[in-house]
């Protein structure tokens, strides 16, 4: 009896080991990337450019937008233009944090922690005197990818900073964002204007590709202006991609901390043409003392889900799909 139980346990561990693995790979012409995978989901982390998620795919389909023209290219400060694509992370606030090219575009170090976990670590930015650490953990039996960013203050004075997720997904899909019923904004969201640049329309006119329900904003196609900001009180964003994937991010919303962007928004979306869409959870402003650190976690999920344009006007099917995780 004991022998049979031991045999079953050995078979189970063998199956688990085969289904869940972490290894070094080359991806999009970048060396020394880390791949974490289970039986249906594959994640690739790239330390070569900004410590990003380069691949987040289910059954061979990557939900992230990758600029393949940049494959294998590395940033240095002599380049006037260098685009970072795919699953980017950053720190803010957007309008007051100094440039941080070393953190956002530069080279990081990578470490495999175990068969489900990897860690990426930046240099200490010479201007900000801040170091970032990102830990990624893939569930062995689901699509859940936990992404935790830690901001470490390496300077002798306090820093006021916040987490900023800046994930590019494939364009032309449908974006779902919960609205705050007690928002300071008349419609629960605002749009950045193209002209004058950086001015904000806090009460935008209705338009065909933007549908605002009582508690939900749906962006169903190219809007007149790409940048949305929302003071949402719910910690999630969902995106129905044209390659038949439904992407969900969940994260914490703080009710007792200040949000540091211009209108105190906790979420931003940048829906650019039909090429790409940027999903941006924004953490609260944190006062980080010398040699102190703060962390913030996003949880990512992927579902197989046929793209249906009619779900822009009747989103209940999508909401029912993601509701167990909210």
DAHUWO-V559445 format. One record per residue. N is the residue number from 1. OMEGA is omega in whole degrees, -180 to 180 (999 if undefined). NEAR is the number of other ideal C-beta (glycine too) atoms within 8 Angstrom. D_CENTER is the distance of its C-alpha to the mean C-alpha in Angstrom with 2 decimals. Layout:
N&OMEGA&NEAR&D_CENTER  N&OMEGA&NEAR&D_CENTER
This chain:
1&179&4&48.49  2&-179&5&46.68  3&180&6&46.49  4&177&7&44.93  5&178&8&42.28  6&178&8&41.53  7&178&8&41.36  8&179&8&38.89  9&179&8&36.71  10&178&8&36.88  11&179&8&35.93  12&-180&8&32.97  13&178&8&31.69  14&178&8&32.34  15&-179&8&30.34  16&-179&9&27.41  17&180&9&27.59  18&-177&7&27.64  19&-177&9&24.80  20&-179&12&22.45  21&176&10&22.46  22&-177&13&20.84  23&176&7&22.32  24&-180&7&22.32  25&166&8&21.87  26&-178&7&21.94  27&-179&11&19.29  28&178&9&19.45  29&176&6&22.35  30&178&13&20.55  31&171&5&22.46  32&171&8&21.65  33&178&16&18.27  34&177&13&17.67  35&172&15&17.49  36&-179&13&16.99  37&168&10&18.31  38&-172&11&20.16  39&-179&4&22.46  40&-174&6&20.01  41&177&14&16.51  42&178&10&15.84  43&173&14&13.10  44&180&12&13.87  45&-175&16&12.86  46&177&15&14.31  47&-175&12&16.06  48&-177&10&17.94  49&167&12&15.58  50&177&13&13.38  51&-171&13&12.31  52&169&12&9.47  53&-176&15&8.68  54&180&14&11.28  55&168&13&11.91  56&-170&14&10.62  57&176&12&13.80  58&-179&12&16.24  59&174&6&19.91  60&-179&5&19.45  61&-179&9&17.10  62&179&9&13.83  63&-175&14&11.39  64&175&15&9.67  65&179&12&11.80  66&176&11&13.68  67&-174&7&16.40  68&175&6&19.20  69&-178&4&21.57  70&-176&9&19.89  71&177&9&20.20  72&-177&7&21.75  73&179&7&21.82  74&180&7&21.42  75&161&12&21.14  76&-170&5&24.09  77&175&5&25.24  78&-177&3&27.86  79&180&7&25.43  80&-180&2&25.37  81&180&4&22.39  82&-177&8&19.58  83&173&6&16.39  84&-179&11&13.26  85&176&11&11.45  86&-168&14&8.96  87&-176&10&5.74  88&169&13&6.50  89&-175&14&6.63  90&170&10&9.66  91&-179&13&12.23  92&11&13&14.25  93&-172&10&16.05  94&-170&8&15.61  95&-175&7&19.36  96&180&6&20.95  97&-180&10&19.19  98&178&5&21.19  99&-173&4&20.04  100&-175&13&18.29  101&180&9&18.48  102&-179&11&19.25  103&-172&16&15.96  104&-174&10&13.73  105&-171&10&15.94  106&-176&12&18.33  107&177&8&19.12  108&171&12&17.95  109&-176&7&19.79  110&-179&13&18.75  111&171&8&20.33  112&-178&10&20.70  113&176&7&21.22  114&-173&6&22.39  115&178&7&22.10  116&-168&10&18.78  117&174&13&17.22  118&-177&13&16.50  119&174&11&16.06  120&-176&14&15.22  121&179&12&17.17  122&166&13&17.65  123&169&9&21.07  124&-177&8&22.28  125&-174&12&21.62  126&180&6&25.21  127&-177&8&24.75  128&-173&11&22.49  129&-179&10&23.88  130&173&16&20.54  131&180&10&19.04  132&174&14&15.52  133&178&11&15.11  134&179&13&12.13  135&-177&12&13.20  136&-179&16&11.85  137&179&8&14.05  138&176&15&14.56  139&180&11&16.98  140&-173&8&20.28  141&176&4&20.96  142&180&7&17.87  143&-174&11&14.46  144&174&9&12.81  145&177&15&10.51  146&-178&13&10.45  147&-178&14&8.30  148&177&10&10.57  149&177&13&10.90  150&177&11&14.56  151&-177&15&16.13  152&179&10&19.78  153&-179&14&22.42  154&-177&8&24.97  155&-179&9&27.17  156&179&3&30.29  157&-177&5&29.06  158&178&8&26.46  159&177&12&23.11  160&-171&8&21.32  161&-179&12&17.56  162&172&13&14.27  163&178&12&10.68  164&176&13&8.44  165&-174&15&4.66  166&-172&9&5.30  167&173&13&4.01  168&172&12&7.60  169&-179&15&9.13  170&-171&13&12.91  171&175&12&14.88  172&-179&7&17.59  173&-179&12&16.08  174&-178&13&16.22  175&-179&15&13.68  176&-180&14&14.54  177&178&15&14.03  178&179&11&16.52  179&179&15&18.91  180&180&11&20.81  181&179&8&24.48  182&-177&4&25.61  183&172&12&23.58  184&-179&5&25.32  185&-176&12&24.49  186&-179&6&27.08  187&180&8&24.74  188&177&13&21.76  189&176&14&19.77  190&179&14&20.69  191&172&13&20.42  192&179&12&20.69  193&173&11&23.89  194&-178&5&24.57  195&-3&4&27.95  196&-174&5&28.60  197&178&6&25.36  198&170&7&23.00  199&-172&7&25.19  200&175&11&23.65  201&-175&10&25.17  202&179&8&24.94  203&-173&7&26.85  204&178&12&25.94  205&177&3&28.37  206&176&5&27.68  207&-168&8&26.84  208&-173&4&26.78  209&176&8&23.11  210&-179&12&21.96  211&179&8&23.11  212&173&11&23.05  213&-179&9&24.31  214&-175&5&25.48  215&-176&6&22.20  216&172&12&19.73  217&178&16&18.61  218&175&14&18.42  219&-169&14&17.70  220&180&10&19.59  221&-176&9&20.14  222&177&6&20.53  223&180&12&21.20  224&178&4&23.74  225&-168&10&21.24  226&-168&9&17.60  227&178&9&16.05  228&171&15&15.81  229&-175&15&15.56  230&174&18&16.16  231&-175&14&17.57  232&176&14&16.46  233&178&10&17.95  234&-174&8&15.92  235&174&9&12.60  236&170&11&10.90  237&176&12&9.71  238&-178&13&11.08  239&176&15&11.60  240&-174&15&14.77  241&-179&13&14.81  242&175&7&18.19  243&170&9&18.21  244&172&9&18.74  245&172&13&15.47  246&-175&14&13.96  247&179&15&10.24  248&169&14&9.63  249&171&15&7.17  250&-175&10&9.63  251&-176&13&10.07  252&171&6&13.30  253&-180&9&15.06  254&178&8&17.98  255&-176&5&21.31  256&177&3&23.26  257&180&8&21.26  258&172&6&20.97  259&-164&13&17.89  260&178&11&18.48  261&-166&13&17.45  262&179&8&20.45  263&179&11&20.69  264&-176&10&19.04  265&178&14&16.03  266&180&13&13.34  267&169&12&11.14  268&175&12&11.19  269&176&15&11.01  270&-176&10&12.46  271&-172&12&14.32  272&-179&9&16.21  273&171&7&19.36  274&-176&6&18.77  275&-174&7&17.14  276&178&11&13.39  277&-178&16&11.12  278&-180&13&8.27  279&-165&13&6.19  280&166&12&6.28  281&-179&14&7.05  282&-180&14&9.90  283&178&10&11.97  284&178&10&15.77  285&-178&11&17.95  286&173&11&19.34  287&-173&7&22.70  288&-179&12&22.58  289&178&7&26.09  290&179&8&27.41  291&174&5&26.35  292&-179&8&24.13  293&173&8&20.46  294&-179&8&17.80  295&179&8&14.77  296&-175&10&11.77  297&166&10&9.98  298&172&11&7.08  299&-178&11&8.68  300&178&13&7.72  301&176&14&10.85  302&176&14&12.59  303&165&11&16.00  304&-176&8&18.69  305&-180&10&19.46  306&179&4&21.79  307&-179&11&20.68  308&-178&7&23.07  309&-179&7&23.44  310&179&6&25.56  311&174&11&22.70  312&-179&11&21.84  313&179&8&25.12  314&-169&7&25.38  315&-174&12&21.98  316&-180&6&23.62  317&177&9&23.14  318&-179&14&19.33  319&178&10&19.55  320&-179&7&22.00  321&-174&9&19.80  322&-172&14&16.89  323&179&7&19.23  324&-177&4&20.09  325&-176&7&16.61  326&999&7&16.56
